[in-house]
Amino acid sequence: PSSVTTFEDHIFKGCSSLREITIPPSINSIGDGFFRDCSSLVNVSIPSSVTSIGNSAFRDCSSLAQLTLPSSITSIGICAFRGCSSLVNIALPASITSIGKGAFRECSSLIQITIPSSVELIDDNMFNGCASLNQIVIPHSVRSIGMKAFLGCRSLSQISIPNSVQSYDHIGIGPNVRVNTF
């Protein structure tokens, strides 16, 4: 019903038969663990009323290959998409200002991602284990890159890091990755 504005955290957790869902426009956030372990989930329609995605909201949704986030989203929680091993592409809207630690960790099929210019921090382990990631655009707005942010990104051959980043010594890039600063 349209009077429902929120669901409890973990409401669909472990619903392994759930394949697709349309979130009603009355909902304003996707809570912690909302779809965690929904291994058959392939399609989620998120309305523009949603402004945040909670911690582990889509964690281990191993069949989710693509997701479009509305321009209303401002924050993505810790490990929100961790283990979404089929996720190839995700469009991050310019409205996002906060992305939690390990948000895309172990998204082993993720090929490329563009960080919006509204983001200042690439947090710890954000792309750790993204073995297929071969392209990432880091904007000038980023001031810090966390520990092991790119550990296990075996397909990454080069990375461009803006001069605005103070330190990137322990970000986990391999010795064969060419680092360009701009």
C-alpha positions in Angstrom: 0.0 0.0 0.0 1.0 3.6 -0.6 0.9 4.3 3.1 4.0 2.1 3.7 7.1 4.3 3.9 9.6 1.8 5.3 10.3 -1.9 5.7 12.2 -3.5 8.5 15.8 -4.3 7.9 16.5 -7.7 6.4 12.9 -8.1 5.2 13.7 -10.1 2.1 17.0 -11.6 3.4 17.5 -15.1 2.1 14.5 -15.1 -0.3 16.4 -17.3 -2.7 13.4 -17.6 -5.1 12.9 -13.9 -5.4 13.7 -13.0 -9.1 12.4 -9.4 -9.5 10.7 -6.7 -7.4 9.4 -3.2 -7.9 9.9 -1.1 -4.8 6.9 1.1 -4.2 7.3 4.9 -4.6 6.3 5.5 -1.0 9.6 3.9 0.2 12.5 6.3 1.0 15.3 3.9 1.8 16.5 0.4 1.2 17.5 -0.8 4.7 20.3 -2.9 6.0 20.4 -6.4 4.6 17.2 -5.7 2.6 17.9 -8.2 -0.2 20.9 -10.0 1.3 21.4 -13.5 0.0 18.6 -13.2 -2.6 20.7 -15.4 -4.9 18.1 -15.4 -7.8 17.4 -11.7 -7.8 18.0 -10.3 -11.3 15.8 -7.2 -11.6 15.1 -4.5 -9.0 13.2 -1.3 -9.9 14.1 1.4 -7.5 11.9 4.6 -7.4 13.2 8.1 -7.2 11.8 8.4 -3.7 14.7 6.3 -2.4 17.6 8.3 -1.1 19.8 5.7 0.6 20.9 2.1 0.3 21.8 0.4 3.6 24.6 -1.7 4.8 24.7 -5.1 3.0 21.4 -4.3 1.3 22.2 -6.3 -1.8 25.1 -8.4 -0.4 25.5 -11.8 -2.1 22.8 -11.2 -4.7 24.8 -13.4 -7.0 22.5 -13.2 -10.0 22.1 -9.4 -10.1 23.9 -8.4 -13.3 22.9 -4.8 -13.8 21.3 -2.0 -11.6 20.3 1.5 -12.3 20.2 3.8 -9.3 17.9 6.8 -9.4 19.4 10.3 -9.1 17.8 10.7 -5.7 20.4 8.3 -4.0 22.9 10.1 -1.8 24.5 7.3 0.1 25.5 3.7 -0.3 26.2 1.7 2.9 29.0 -0.6 4.0 29.2 -3.8 1.8 26.0 -2.8 0.1 26.8 -4.8 -3.1 29.5 -7.1 -1.7 29.5 -10.5 -3.4 27.2 -9.5 -6.3 29.4 -11.7 -8.5 27.3 -11.2 -11.7 27.2 -7.4 -11.4 28.8 -6.1 -14.6 27.7 -2.6 -14.6 26.2 -0.1 -12.2 25.5 3.5 -12.9 26.3 5.7 -9.9 24.3 9.0 -10.0 26.0 12.4 -9.5 23.9 12.8 -6.3 25.9 10.2 -4.3 28.2 11.8 -1.7 28.9 8.7 0.5 29.9 5.2 -0.4 30.7 2.8 2.5 33.6 0.5 3.0 33.7 -2.6 0.8 30.6 -1.4 -1.1 31.6 -3.3 -4.3 33.9 -5.9 -2.7 34.0 -9.2 -4.5 31.9 -8.0 -7.4 34.1 -10.2 -9.6 32.3 -9.4 -12.9 32.3 -5.6 -12.5 34.2 -4.3 -15.5 34.0 -0.5 -15.1 32.7 2.1 -12.8 32.7 5.9 -12.8 32.9 7.5 -9.4 30.7 10.7 -9.3 32.4 14.0 -8.7 30.4 14.4 -5.5 32.4 11.7 -3.8 35.5 12.6 -1.7 36.5 9.2 -0.3 37.1 5.8 -1.9 36.9 3.9 1.3 38.8 0.7 2.5 38.2 -2.4 0.4 35.7 -0.6 -1.9 36.7 -2.7 -4.9 38.7 -5.5 -3.3 38.3 -8.7 -5.3 36.8 -7.0 -8.4 38.9 -9.3 -10.6 37.3 -8.1 -13.9 37.6 -4.3 -13.1 39.6 -2.9 -15.9 38.6 0.8 -15.9 37.8 3.2 -13.2 37.5 7.0 -13.3 38.5 8.8 -10.2 37.4 12.4 -10.1 39.3 15.4 -8.7 36.8 15.5 -5.8 38.4 12.4 -4.2 40.8 13.4 -1.4 41.6 9.9 0.0 41.8 6.3 -1.2 41.4 3.7 1.6 43.5 0.6 2.4 43.2 -2.3 0.0 40.7 -0.4 -2.1 41.9 -2.1 -5.3 43.4 -5.4 -3.9 42.6 -8.3 -6.2 41.7 -6.1 -9.2 43.7 -8.4 -11.5 42.4 -6.9 -14.8 43.3 -3.3 -13.8 46.3 -2.3 -16.0 46.3 1.4 -15.3 44.7 3.9 -12.9 44.5 7.6 -13.0 44.7 9.3 -9.6 44.1 13.0 -9.3 46.6 15.2 -7.5 43.9 15.9 -4.9 44.5 12.5 -3.3 47.0 12.9 -0.4 48.2 9.3 -0.2 47.6 6.0 -2.0 50.5 3.8 -0.8 48.4 0.9 0.5 45.6 0.8 -1.9 46.4 -2.7 -3.1 47.3 -2.2 -6.8 49.6 -4.7 -8.3 53.2 -4.0 -9.5 52.2 -4.1 -13.1 49.5 -1.4 -12.8 50.5 1.9 -14.3 49.6 4.9 -12.1 49.0 8.2 -13.8 48.5 11.3 -11.7 46.7 14.4 -13.0 
